[in-house]
Amino acid sequence: MARWEPNARERLVRAAVDLFTEQGYDATTVTQIADRAGGLTKTTFFRHFPDKREVLFAGQDTHIGLLAGALATAPADATPLEAVGAALDALAGSFGDDRRELAARLKVLIAANAELRERAIFKHASLAAAVADGLRERGVPQPTATLAADVAMLAFDEAFARWAEPGDRRSLVEHARVALEELREAVRELR
């Protein structure tokens, strides 16, 4: 595959996941990732990602934008959890079934490496902060906005884990809706 072929970013992500799976995260270099992606260069890699850790978390800004956009366009009379449901639909809808196998592999890689787990926690917190900000912009008070955002991200994390399981056929949107409803029920039981 020549360097000029399209989809360099996606090729780099897939090459990184392959190499991290084969030889481990710590043993893999940026040069190896670029080469595996079809003879790309380190310069090309660094045009897309600041470091090799970030190749696994590509799209965070897009995800934040999806969440914020869905919250901004949710019906004005939506409750915080209904608005969160719309945001989860938008985020989960961006993950097609073509990403499912990659998601399963990412889950294993992240679980096996402390540095990657730390980055995943940071991403989770960034997404939750975006949801809380979007809810506050809708006039939701701080404590409610923060709680709803945390519920949203817990639902997404649970949905993502279920969706990445081998043999599962439901969409990530379906899983997110089920997980959010389960958490709504759990919150009701707290009374």
C-alpha positions in Angstrom: 0.0 0.0 0.0 1.5 3.3 -1.0 1.9 6.3 1.2 -0.4 8.5 -0.9 -3.4 6.1 -0.5 -6.4 7.5 1.4 -7.4 6.8 5.0 -4.0 7.1 6.5 -5.5 7.8 9.9 -7.6 4.7 9.9 -4.7 2.6 8.6 -2.5 3.9 11.4 -5.2 3.0 14.0 -5.6 -0.5 12.7 -1.8 -1.0 12.3 -1.3 0.1 15.9 -4.0 -2.3 17.3 -2.5 -5.1 15.3 1.0 -4.5 16.6 0.0 -3.8 20.1 -1.9 -7.1 20.1 1.0 -9.0 18.5 4.0 -7.7 20.5 2.6 -5.5 23.3 2.1 -1.8 23.7 5.5 -1.0 25.2 7.4 -3.0 22.6 5.8 -1.2 19.6 7.3 1.9 18.1 5.7 4.7 16.1 8.0 3.7 13.2 6.7 0.2 13.2 3.1 1.4 13.3 3.7 3.8 10.3 5.5 1.0 8.4 2.7 -1.5 9.1 0.1 1.1 7.9 1.4 0.8 4.4 4.8 2.4 4.4 3.8 5.6 6.0 6.4 7.7 7.8 6.8 8.8 11.4 6.0 12.3 10.2 2.7 11.1 8.8 1.9 9.4 12.1 2.6 12.6 14.1 0.4 14.6 11.7 -2.5 12.6 13.0 -1.5 11.7 16.6 0.7 13.4 19.2 2.0 10.0 20.5 1.4 6.3 20.2 -1.1 6.2 23.1 -3.4 8.6 21.4 -3.8 6.4 18.3 -6.1 4.3 20.4 -8.2 7.3 21.5 -8.7 8.8 18.1 -12.0 10.7 17.8 -12.4 12.1 21.3 -13.0 15.6 19.9 -15.6 14.2 17.5 -17.3 12.3 20.3 -17.5 15.5 22.4 -18.9 17.3 19.5 -21.6 14.7 19.0 -22.6 14.8 22.6 -22.7 18.6 22.7 -24.7 18.8 19.5 -27.3 16.3 20.6 -27.7 18.0 23.9 -28.1 21.4 22.3 -30.8 20.1 19.9 -32.7 17.9 22.4 -36.3 19.1 22.9 -36.5 22.1 25.3 -38.9 20.2 27.6 -36.7 17.1 27.8 -35.7 16.0 31.3 -31.9 15.8 31.9 -32.0 12.0 31.4 -34.0 12.3 28.3 -31.5 14.8 26.9 -28.7 12.5 28.0 -30.5 9.7 26.1 -30.4 11.8 22.9 -26.7 12.4 23.4 -26.0 8.7 23.9 -28.0 7.9 20.8 -25.8 10.4 18.8 -22.5 9.1 20.3 -23.4 5.4 20.0 -24.7 5.9 16.5 -21.3 6.9 15.4 -20.0 3.4 16.0 -20.9 1.2 13.1 -20.7 -2.6 13.2 -17.5 -2.4 11.2 -15.9 -1.1 14.4 -17.1 -3.8 16.7 -14.1 -6.2 16.3 -11.7 -3.3 16.7 -13.6 -2.3 19.9 -13.2 -5.8 21.3 -9.5 -5.7 20.7 -9.1 -2.2 22.1 -10.9 -3.3 25.3 -8.3 -6.0 25.9 -5.4 -3.8 25.1 -6.5 -1.0 27.4 -7.2 -3.5 30.2 -3.7 -4.9 30.0 -1.8 -1.6 30.2 -1.9 0.9 33.1 -0.9 3.9 30.9 -3.8 3.1 28.5 -6.2 2.6 31.4 -5.2 6.0 32.7 -5.9 7.6 29.3 -9.3 5.8 29.1 -10.2 7.3 32.5 -9.2 10.8 31.2 -11.3 10.3 28.1 -14.3 9.2 30.2 -13.9 12.3 32.4 -13.7 14.5 29.3 -16.8 13.1 27.8 -18.7 13.4 31.1 -17.6 17.0 31.5 -18.9 17.7 28.0 -22.2 16.2 28.9 -22.4 18.2 32.1 -21.5 21.4 30.3 -24.2 20.7 27.7 -26.8 20.1 30.4 -25.8 23.3 32.3 -26.2 25.2 29.1 -29.8 23.9 29.0 -30.3 25.3 32.5 -29.8 22.1 34.5 -28.4 22.9 37.9 -24.8 21.8 38.6 -25.4 18.8 40.9 -28.1 17.4 38.6 -26.0 18.0 35.5 -23.0 16.3 36.9 -25.0 13.3 38.1 -26.8 12.9 34.8 -23.4 13.2 32.9 -21.9 10.5 35.1 -25.0 8.3 34.6 -24.6 8.8 30.8 -21.0 7.8 30.8 -21.6 4.8 33.0 -24.3 3.7 30.6 -22.1 4.2 27.6 -19.2 2.3 29.1 -21.5 -0.6 30.0 -23.1 -0.5 26.5 -19.7 -0.4 24.8 -18.5 -3.5 26.8 -21.6 -5.4 25.9 -21.4 -4.4 22.3 -17.8 -5.5 22.0 -18.5 -9.0 23.2 -18.0 -11.6 20.5 -21.2 -12.9 19.0 -23.3 -9.9 20.0 -25.5 -8.6 17.3 -27.4 -5.6 18.8 -26.3 -2.1 17.8 -24.4 0.1 20.2 -27.4 2.4 20.2 -29.6 -0.4 21.5 -27.1 -1.4 24.2 -26.8 2.3 25.3 -30.6 2.6 25.6 -30.8 -0.6 27.6 -27.9 0.4 29.9 -29.4 3.9 30.4 -32.7 2.4 31.4 -31.0 0.0 33.8 -29.3 2.9 35.5 -32.5 4.9 35.6 -34.1 2.0 37.5 -31.0 1.8 39.8 -31.4 5.5 40.6 -35.1 5.0 41.4 -34.1 2.3 43.9 -31.9 4.7 45.7 -35.0 6.6 47.2 
